[in-house]
Amino acid sequence: MDAAQKLDNSSTMIRLLLILVWCFMLLCPVSSLYGQINDANSLNDHKRDNYSFIVGGHYYGNSSNKTGIPANTIVANLGVFNDSEIDFQMVVGDVFLDIKNDYKRYTETFFSRLQKPLFIAVGNHDVSDKFFEDNIGPTCFSFNYGGDVHIVLNTEKDDGSIIDEQLTVLRKGCSSEANNIFIYSHRPIWFEENPEMKDIFKNNSRSKFGVNYQSEVEPILKLIPKNRNVYWFSGSLGGSAPASFFYHSEDNIHFIQTAIRGLKRDAVLKVSSIKGEIKFSTISLTDEELDELESFNLEFWRSAHPKEDFNPRLIKMYVLNAVFHRFFWYGFMSAMVIVLAFLYWKRRKRNYKKLNG
């Protein structure tokens, strides 16, 4: 065999080896942030009887955290997120304090150290122009896993209302034959029109002009057969939250909130799907003993936020707050423009009559 033939054979072997390596990479994708975050295809159509995932929220902790990295309780518990029993991680918003400034450091100190896929339902701190979409991925999508469907919504769009493409994604996911339906959003839009939950989440992110939950979203959920469960996770608990969890159930629809604040009570939730049955485990990030998720219910939250009787002495404060709020002046200026336009029109009409009298 001459040298040219040997060289040709070597080139053929190298090409075959490269093809084998490429096929192996396709069949066995690396489980890291890159190519996984918001990448539904990496988890699509996995038929598994049992799987588990972590749900957490508000990873930057509190506004005093100026480090540009997640709260210390998150960084110190990578073992929780990389546990071999965990398939992926869901974060229900406010991952960053300021996404444009913090993204690089998050990538270096947190994302690059994760061994499992991570998905985000964006919060108000996670959106800045198109930065999230350009650097991470879409903000509304769904994927199937283990016989369940997972739907991620962006409640920072359209003042929290779920419309257009997002309503289509929600309707399609809820009409599937999945065992369980998991929905993720930062804002708990399901509480805003519910008088039973009024004043439960103080100072949390909410709409300015109302949402379409009762008119368009809830009817979709109500059509789901009672033998299939819906779990809606959100991550905007408000600054005065008494715990890292909230749980409320209405028939087969379960509403859950979870968020950390860089405090002793910081915790995340482990969700296990075992042959279609869902089990919750509360996981403290500071080795605190925690009650089961269902104990953090409306009664628990009401006891932490007792209803306040109306105090007439506060009328002056309410009036001043209203008058000095920017929305009051938006309305005032809009009304003035309309009045002035009307007066101008009346004067023009009067002058026209005089000229053509």
Secondary structure as UniProt FT lines:
FT   HELIX           3..27
FT   TURN            34..38
FT   HELIX           40..42
FT   TURN            43..45
FT   STRAND          50..56
FT   TURN            59..60
FT   TURN            63..64
FT   HELIX           72..75
FT   TURN            76..77
FT   HELIX           78..81
FT   TURN            84..85
FT   STRAND          88..91
FT   HELIX           99..109
FT   HELIX           111..113
FT   STRAND          118..120
FT   HELIX           124..126
FT   TURN            129..130
FT   HELIX           131..135
FT   STRAND          141..145
FT   TURN            146..147
FT   STRAND          148..152
FT   TURN            155..156
FT   HELIX           158..160
FT   HELIX           164..174
FT   STRAND          180..184
FT   TURN            189..193
FT   HELIX           195..197
FT   TURN            198..199
FT   TURN            202..203
FT   HELIX           213..217
FT   HELIX           218..222
FT   TURN            226..227
FT   STRAND          229..234
FT   TURN            239..240
FT   STRAND          245..250
FT   TURN            251..252
FT   STRAND          253..258
FT   TURN            264..265
FT   STRAND          267..274
FT   TURN            275..276
FT   STRAND          277..284
FT   HELIX           293..295
FT   HELIX           298..304
FT   HELIX           312..314
FT   HELIX           315..323
FT   HELIX           326..355
//
